């Protein structure tokens, strides 16, 4: 067998040259690989608010932050783990590194839809910023991956900052062409309907009002709301796909209609609203309508109630003599209504209350509601209607997720019934609502059953009714009492019993708020003349009573921006309509404390 030949000795300089070339090639290759990678996460530092992110219960804060000026703060509660997501375009069969910094307890960072093995990493307890990182490889046909962060149920708020997804960018192509055919349709005092032609390759459309993006939609029409009456606006639309936005369309201008009065133009600038126990007696005693002082501008007769929960058949039975020995006769009662109206007061029938559950599950129940309520209004010559639906009267079906386009029968039928009544009685018809905070302001955090189910379907359920009738609504006076803690626009929980609660809850109505934390789905603000603050008249009337001094602090803050305490309002509203209380009877029982304070404050 032939022995192997010994290797020829190469000059040292040759070996060093080869090694240097090899090293140079490796460095060049490594640099090229790094150059192909990029941070694909959009707005990973949350410097542009929640732009690019979809959050169930998130907002941005300026402290604490890890870098820059902003960070994410998200608060799990109930069945919601405060998940924030972003979908990113990626390349198939490629390697990616996901990194982020978090603070809090049980904070998760992960990626789903990878086409291989979805990944997640988490910090059990991070009192200060802690770096989380994980890697994954996309599947052979994967072009989009969703990155996310979330907390854990009931563990409090968490923070996240500097989230990055590093790897080769996907093929995003070219932005679409700009839309054509933008047209303004129906106009109200607070909204303009828009439509345009579809654009090939567009996955959505960005709508601009006076140069500012106000919403993104998937269809080719939308109604822009929250506008001021008798005001001209300029609108444009851009088409959107994964590559970005097109140029904007040609501009269309539209002018909103004049301000509707909702039947309230002849109310005083600051009105006092109260409920009168007309169909029952309790510890406060019965008060005759004629004995109600002139300070009360709107008197809600409590209550009209249904013959059964789903009948829609509303009856108003006056308190019997056996229960209310000093009750007036029907003739005296009707004469008192006429006298109040002659003095410029409004007398309404209030439907519902704690015991009057009303569910208009069918169109037959809707029509019966209209006819039976009309019969009560006609019999007593009333000025309008107050909706005080409580308990389980309103709730949202699981597929009902957009307050602007409700689908649940009890919601749709109520809206239809109220619009029919408004049309029947005309512009002078007074329409008021007295929902609980659970059905309105809680909608900032939760709406219906939620994206993943499990939430109370009543959460935020009044929002579609208020929104659909905002041009017909005279007054909204949310019951800021008998309420649990509610998160305000400062993302802090506020509890009843002091000026702070009334300030925070009213600020939400006058500022507007994202529904269920979705910055693209905002409940528009109401006009200040449509809003009154609901308070108990005394400690006997309900939980959440506040002293006259606290009442005045709330009014000072909202109308003058003084006495605001720790909550910073988003405006000043001297045209705030006034106060509502439960009830006139309980205020009489307490020597008219609530009324006297109102009179002293507003003169």
C-alpha positions in Angstrom: 0.0 0.0 0.0 1.3 3.4 -1.0 2.0 5.8 1.9 0.3 9.2 1.9 2.3 12.0 0.6 3.3 14.6 3.2 1.6 18.0 2.8 3.7 20.5 1.1 4.8 23.3 3.3 3.3 26.6 2.3 4.9 29.9 3.0 3.6 31.6 6.2 2.6 34.7 4.3 0.3 32.6 2.1 -1.5 31.1 5.1 -1.9 34.5 6.7 -3.2 35.9 3.4 -5.8 33.0 3.0 -6.8 33.4 6.6 -7.2 37.2 6.2 -9.3 36.7 3.1 -11.4 34.1 4.8 -11.9 36.4 7.8 -12.8 39.2 5.4 -15.3 37.1 3.6 -16.9 36.0 6.9 -17.2 39.6 8.0 -18.7 40.7 4.7 -21.1 37.8 4.8 -22.1 38.6 8.4 -22.6 42.3 7.6 -24.7 41.4 4.6 -26.9 39.1 6.8 -27.3 41.8 9.4 -28.1 44.4 6.7 -31.0 42.1 5.4 -32.5 42.1 8.9 -34.6 45.0 10.1 -36.8 46.0 13.1 -40.2 45.2 11.6 -42.3 46.2 14.6 -44.2 49.5 14.0 -44.1 52.0 16.9 -42.5 49.5 19.2 -41.6 52.3 21.6 -45.2 53.6 21.7 -44.0 57.1 20.9 -47.0 57.5 18.5 -49.6 56.4 21.0 -51.1 53.1 20.1 -50.6 53.6 16.3 -50.0 50.1 14.8 -51.3 48.3 17.9 -54.7 46.9 18.8 -55.3 46.8 22.6 -58.3 45.7 24.6 -57.4 47.8 27.7 -54.3 49.8 26.9 -53.1 53.4 26.7 -49.8 55.2 26.6 -48.1 56.9 29.5 -45.2 59.2 30.0 -44.0 57.5 33.2 -42.5 55.0 33.7 -40.7 54.7 30.4 -37.6 52.7 29.5 -36.6 55.0 26.6 -38.1 57.8 24.7 -41.1 59.7 26.1 -43.8 57.0 26.1 -44.6 53.4 27.1 -47.6 51.1 27.0 -49.7 50.7 30.1 -52.4 48.0 30.0 -54.7 46.9 32.8 -56.2 43.4 33.0 -59.5 43.1 34.6 -62.3 40.5 34.8 -62.0 38.1 31.9 -59.7 40.4 30.0 -55.9 40.0 30.1 -55.2 43.4 28.4 -53.8 42.0 25.2 -52.1 44.3 22.7 -51.3 42.9 19.2 -49.6 44.0 16.0 -49.6 42.0 12.7 -46.3 42.2 10.9 -45.3 41.2 7.3 -42.5 38.6 7.3 -40.8 36.2 4.9 -41.5 32.5 4.7 -38.9 30.1 6.2 -36.9 32.8 7.9 -35.5 33.4 11.4 -36.8 36.2 13.7 -36.0 37.5 17.1 -38.7 39.1 19.2 -37.6 41.4 22.1 -39.3 43.8 24.5 -39.0 45.3 27.9 -41.7 44.9 30.5 -42.6 45.9 34.1 -45.3 44.2 36.2 -46.5 40.8 37.3 -47.0 37.9 34.9 -46.3 39.9 31.7 -46.2 37.9 28.5 -44.5 38.6 25.1 -45.0 36.3 22.2 -45.8 35.6 18.6 -48.6 33.7 17.0 -49.3 32.6 13.4 -45.7 31.7 12.8 -46.5 28.6 10.7 -44.2 26.5 12.9 -44.2 26.7 16.7 -45.8 29.8 18.2 -43.6 31.2 21.0 -44.1 33.1 24.2 -41.9 34.3 27.1 -42.9 36.0 30.3 -41.7 37.8 33.4 -43.2 36.5 36.7 -42.4 39.6 38.6 -40.6 42.7 37.2 -40.6 45.7 39.6 -38.3 47.4 37.2 -37.8 47.1 33.4 -36.9 43.5 32.4 -35.8 42.4 29.0 -37.7 39.5 27.4 -36.6 37.8 24.2 -37.6 34.8 22.1 -36.9 33.5 18.6 -38.9 31.6 16.0 -38.8 30.5 12.4 -41.6 31.1 10.0 -43.3 28.3 8.1 -42.8 27.7 4.3 -45.8 29.8 3.4 -46.1 32.3 6.3 -46.2 35.9 5.3 -47.8 37.5 8.4 -47.1 37.0 12.1 -48.9 38.6 15.0 -46.8 39.8 17.9 -48.4 40.4 21.3 -48.1 41.4 24.9 -50.5 40.7 27.7 -50.8 40.5 31.4 -52.7 38.1 33.6 -56.2 38.3 35.0 -56.6 40.4 38.1 -52.9 41.1 38.6 -53.0 44.8 38.0 -51.5 47.0 35.3 -48.3 46.1 33.4 -46.0 48.3 31.2 -44.2 47.5 28.0 -41.7 49.4 25.9 -39.1 49.0 23.1 -40.7 46.0 21.4 -38.8 44.9 18.3 -39.1 42.1 15.8 -35.8 41.6 14.0 -35.5 39.6 10.8 -35.9 39.9 7.1 -38.7 42.1 5.9 -41.5 40.6 3.9 -42.6 41.6 0.4 -45.1 44.4 0.9 -45.4 45.5 -2.7 -46.7 49.0 -3.6 -49.3 51.1 -1.9 -52.7 51.2 -3.8 -54.0 54.0 -6.0 -55.9 56.9 -4.3 -59.7 56.4 -4.1 -61.9 58.2 -6.6 -65.5 59.3 -6.3 -65.5 60.6 -2.8 -69.0 61.9 -2.1 -70.8 63.4 1.0 -74.2 61.9 1.6 -76.7 62.5 4.4 -75.8 65.2 6.9 -77.0 65.8 10.5 -75.9 68.4 13.1 -73.1 66.1 14.3 -72.3 63.7 11.4 -71.6 63.4 7.7 -72.0 60.2 5.6 -69.2 59.5 3.1 -68.8 57.0 0.3 -66.2 56.4 -2.4 -65.3 53.9 -5.2 -63.3 50.7 -4.3 -59.6 50.5 -5.0 -58.0 47.3 -6.3 -55.5 45.9 -3.8 -56.7 48.0 -0.9 -57.3 46.2 2.4 -58.8 49.3 4.1 -59.3 53.1 3.8 -58.1 55.9 6.0 -60.5 58.8 6.4 -59.2 62.3 7.0 -61.2 65.3 8.3 -59.5 68.7 7.8 -56.2 67.0 7.3 -56.3 64.8 10.4 -56.9 61.0 10.2 -60.1 60.3 12.1 -60.7 56.6 11.4 -59.7 53.5 9.3 -62.5 51.3 7.8 -62.5 48.2 5.6 -65.6 49.2 3.5 -66.1 52.0 1.0 -68.4 54.1 3.2 -68.5 55.5 6.7 -70.3 58.1 8.8 -68.0 60.6 10.5 -69.6 61.6 13.8 -68.8 64.0 16.7 -69.0 67.1 14.5 -70.1 70.6 15.5 -73.4 71.9 14.2 -73.5 74.4 11.3 -69.8 73.9 10.6 -68.0 73.2 7.2 -65.6 70.2 7.1 -63.1 69.0 4.4 -62.8 65.3 3.9 -60.3 63.1 2.1 -59.8 59.3 1.9 -56.6 57.3 1.3 -56.5 53.6 0.3 -54.4 51.3 2.5 -52.6 47.9 2.2 -49.5 46.3 3.7 -47.2 48.6 1.8 -48.8 51.7 3.3 -51.2 54.5 2.3 -52.0 55.9 -1.1 -52.0 59.5 -1.8 -55.3 61.1 -0.6 -58.3 61.5 -2.7 -59.7 64.8 -4.0 -61.3 66.9 -1.2 -65.0 67.0 -0.5 -66.5 69.6 1.7 -69.8 69.3 3.7 -71.5 71.5 6.2 -73.4 70.0 9.2 -76.9 71.0 10.0 -78.0 73.4 12.7 -78.0 72.3 16.2 -81.1 70.3 17.2 -82.6 71.1 20.6 -83.8 67.6 21.4 -86.9 69.2 22.9 -84.7 71.1 25.3 -84.2 74.6 23.8 -86.7 76.1 26.3 -85.0 74.5 29.3 -83.1 77.0 31.4 -79.3 77.1 30.8 -78.9 75.1 34.1 -81.6 72.7 34.9 -82.6 70.7 38.0 -84.0 67.3 37.3 -85.7 65.0 39.8 -87.7 61.8 40.0 -91.1 62.0 41.7 -92.4 58.8 43.3 -95.8 58.8 41.5 -96.7 55.1 41.5 -95.4 53.9 44.9 -94.5 55.0 48.5 -91.5 54.3 50.5 -89.8 55.7 53.6 -89.6 59.2 52.0 -93.4 59.6 51.9 -95.6 60.6 49.1 -95.3 64.1 47.6 -98.1 65.6 45.6 -97.0 67.0 42.2 -98.5 70.4 43.0 -96.3 70.6 46.1 -93.0 70.2 44.1 -91.2 73.5 44.4 -90.6 75.6 41.3 -86.9 75.0 41.4 -87.4 71.6 39.7 -87.2 72.1 35.9 -87.7 68.5 34.8 -90.0 66.2 36.8 -89.8 62.5 35.9 -92.8 60.5 37.0 -91.6 57.2 38.4 -92.4 54.7 37.0 -94.1 53.3 34.0 -93.6 49.5 34.1 -94.3 46.6 31.7 -97.0 44.0 32.1 -94.2 41.4 31.6 -90.5 41.7 30.8 -90.9 41.0 27.1 -94.4 42.3 26.4 -93.4 45.9 25.6 -96.8 46.9 27.1 -96.1 49.8 29.5 -98.6 50.8 32.2 -98.5 53.7 34.5 -100.5 53.0 37.7 -100.7 55.9 40.2 -100.0 55.2 43.9 -103.2 53.7 45.5 -104.8 55.4 48.5 -104.1 52.4 50.7 -100.4 52.9 50.1 -100.4 56.7 49.7 -103.2 58.2 51.9 -102.5 61.8 50.7 -102.5 60.9 47.0 -104.3 63.4 44.8 -107.1 62.5 42.5 -106.5 61.9 38.7 -108.1 65.3 38.0 -105.9 67.0 40.5 -102.8 65.2 39.2 -103.6 66.3 35.6 -104.2 69.8 36.7 -100.9 69.9 38.5 -99.1 68.7 35.3 -100.8 71.6 33.3 -99.8 74.1 36.0 -96.1 72.9 35.9 -96.1 73.2 32.1 -97.6 76.7 32.3 -94.7 77.6 34.6 -92.2 76.3 32.0 -91.5 73.0 33.6 -91.2 69.6 31.8 -93.1 66.6 33.1 -92.1 63.2 31.7 -93.0 59.6 32.2 -90.0 57.5 33.3 -90.0 53.9 32.1 -88.2 51.1 33.9 -86.5 51.7 37.3 -85.1 48.9 39.5 -88.2 46.7 39.2 -89.3 47.5 35.7 -87.3 45.3 33.4 -88.1 46.0 29.7 -86.8 43.7 26.9 -88.0 44.5 23.4 -87.0 41.2 22.0 -89.4 41.3 19.0 -90.8 43.9 16.6 -94.3 43.2 18.1 -93.0 44.2 21.6 -91.4 47.3 20.0 -94.7 48.3 18.4 -96.6 47.7 21.7 -94.0 49.8 23.5 -94.7 52.7 21.1 -98.5 52.5 21.4 -98.6 52.0 25.1 -96.1 54.8 25.9 -98.0 57.1 23.5 -101.2 56.3 25.4 -99.7 57.3 28.7 -98.2 60.5 27.2 -101.6 61.4 25.6 -103.7 60.6 28.7 -101.7 62.9 31.0 -100.5 65.4 28.4 -96.8 64.8 29.2 -93.8 66.5 27.5 -91.8 63.4 26.8 -90.1 60.3 28.0 -87.3 59.2 30.3 -85.6 55.8 29.7 -84.4 54.3 33.0 -83.7 50.8 31.9 -81.7 48.9 34.6 -80.8 45.3 35.5 -81.1 43.0 32.5 -83.2 45.2 30.2 -80.2 45.8 27.9 -77.4 43.4 27.0 -75.4 42.7 23.9 -75.3 39.5 21.9 -71.9 37.9 21.4 -71.7 39.0 17.8 -72.6 42.6 18.6 -69.2 44.3 18.8 -69.7 47.8 17.2 -71.8 50.4 19.1 -72.2 52.3 15.8 -73.9 49.4 14.1 -75.9 47.4 16.8 -77.3 44.0 16.0 -78.9 42.8 19.2 -82.8 42.9 18.9 -83.4 44.5 22.3 -81.1 47.4 21.3 -82.2 47.8 17.7 -85.9 47.7 18.7 -85.5 50.2 21.5 -83.7 52.6 19.1 -86.5 52.2 16.5 -89.2 52.7 19.1 -87.6 55.9 20.5 -87.1 57.3 17.0 -90.7 56.6 16.2 -91.9 58.4 19.3 -89.7 61.4 18.5 -91.1 61.5 15.0 -94.7 61.2 16.2 -94.5 64.1 18.7 -92.0 66.3 16.9 -89.2 68.6 17.9 -90.6 69.6 21.2 -90.6 66.0 22.5 -88.3 65.7 25.5 -86.1 62.5 25.6 -83.9 61.8 28.5 -82.0 58.8 29.7 -80.7 57.7 33.1 -78.4 54.7 32.7 -76.1 53.3 35.3 -72.3 53.7 34.9 -72.0 50.0 34.2 -73.9 50.6 30.9 -72.0 53.7 29.8 -68.6 54.6 31.2 -67.6 50.9 31.8 -67.6 50.7 28.0 -64.2 52.4 28.1 -62.8 49.1 29.3 -65.4 46.5 28.3 -68.0 46.2 25.6 -70.4 43.3 25.7 -69.0 39.8 26.0 -65.6 41.0 24.7 -63.3 39.8 21.9 -62.7 36.5 23.6 -66.0 36.1 25.4 -66.6 35.7 29.1 -67.5 39.4 30.0 -70.8 40.6 31.2 -72.9 41.2 28.1 -74.5 44.3 29.7 -71.2 46.2 29.8 -71.5 49.4 27.8 -74.9 48.3 26.4 -76.4 51.8 26.5 -73.8 53.2 24.2 -75.4 52.2 20.9 -78.8 53.6 22.1 -77.2 57.0 23.2 -75.2 57.2 20.0 -78.1 56.4 17.7 -80.3 59.0 19.4 -77.7 61.7 20.1 -79.4 64.2 17.8 -82.7 63.6 19.5 -81.5 63.4 23.0 -82.4 66.2 25.4 -80.5 65.1 28.4 -78.3 62.2 29.5 -78.0 62.0 33.3 -76.0 58.9 34.2 -76.6 57.6 37.7 -73.2 58.3 39.4 -74.4 56.3 42.4 -74.9 52.6 43.4 -71.8 52.0 41.3 -68.6 50.1 41.6 -65.3 51.6 40.8 -65.0 52.8 37.2 -61.8 53.5 35.2 -61.6 57.1 34.0 -59.7 58.5 31.0 -56.6 58.8 33.3 -56.7 55.0 33.5 -57.2 55.1 37.2 -60.2 53.6 39.0 -62.6 56.1 40.6 -65.0 55.3 43.4 -68.3 57.1 44.2 -68.7 59.3 47.2 -66.7 62.4 46.3 -66.3 65.1 43.7 -63.6 63.1 41.9 -66.1 60.4 40.8 -68.5 62.9 39.3 -65.7 64.8 37.6 -64.1 61.7 36.0 -67.4 60.2 34.9 -68.7 63.5 33.4 -65.4 64.2 31.7 -65.8 60.9 29.8 -69.1 62.0 28.4 -67.9 65.4 27.4 -64.6 64.3 26.0 -65.6 61.0 24.3 -63.6 57.7 24.8 -62.4 54.6 23.0 -64.8 51.8 23.4 -63.1 48.7 24.9 -59.7 50.3 24.6 -60.0 50.5 20.8 -58.5 53.8 19.6 -60.2 53.3 16.2 -63.6 53.0 17.7 -64.4 56.1 19.7 -67.7 57.1 21.3 -68.0 60.8 20.4 -68.5 63.4 23.0 -72.0 64.7 23.8 -72.8 68.4 23.9 -72.5 69.9 27.4 -76.1 71.1 27.2 -77.1 67.5 26.8 -75.4 66.4 30.1 -76.5 66.5 33.7 -74.9 64.8 36.6 -76.9 62.2 38.5 -76.5 62.2 42.3 -78.5 60.9 45.3 -80.4 63.6 47.2 -79.5 62.2 50.6 -77.8 59.3 52.4 -81.2 57.6 52.4 -81.6 57.8 48.6 -78.7 55.6 47.5 -75.1 54.7 47.8 -72.7 57.5 46.7 -74.2 60.5 48.4 -71.9 63.5 48.4 -72.2 66.6 50.5 -73.1 70.0 49.0 -69.5 71.0 49.2 -68.5 68.1 47.1 -71.3 68.8 44.6 -69.9 72.3 44.2 -66.4 71.1 43.7 -67.5 68.9 40.9 -69.4 71.8 39.2 -66.5 74.2 39.7 -64.0 71.7 38.1 -66.2 70.9 35.1 -67.4 74.5 34.4 -64.4 76.6 35.6 -61.5 74.1 35.9 -61.1 75.0 39.6 -61.3 72.6 42.6 -60.4 69.7 40.4 -58.3 67.7 42.8 -56.1 65.0 41.3 -58.2 64.4 38.1 -57.3 66.6 35.1 -60.3 67.2 32.9 -60.0 67.5 29.1 -61.9 70.7 28.8 -64.1 73.3 30.5 -67.8 73.2 30.0 -69.7 76.2 31.4 -72.8 75.1 29.4 -73.1 71.9 31.4 -76.8 71.5 31.7 -77.2 70.8 35.4 -77.9 68.1 38.0 -80.3 65.2 38.3 -81.2 63.5 41.6 -83.0 60.5 43.0 -85.3 61.8 44.2 -87.6 64.8 44.8 -89.3 62.8 47.6 -86.0 62.0 49.3 -84.9 65.6 49.0 -88.1 66.8 50.6 -87.4 64.2 53.4 -84.0 65.9 53.9 -85.4 69.4 54.1 -84.6 70.2 50.4 -80.8 70.2 50.9 -80.1 69.2 47.3 -82.5 71.7 45.8 -81.3 74.6 48.0 -77.7 74.0 47.1 -78.5 73.9 43.4 -80.4 77.2 43.7 -77.6 78.8 45.7 -74.9 77.7 43.2 -76.7 78.7 40.0 -78.5 81.6 41.4 
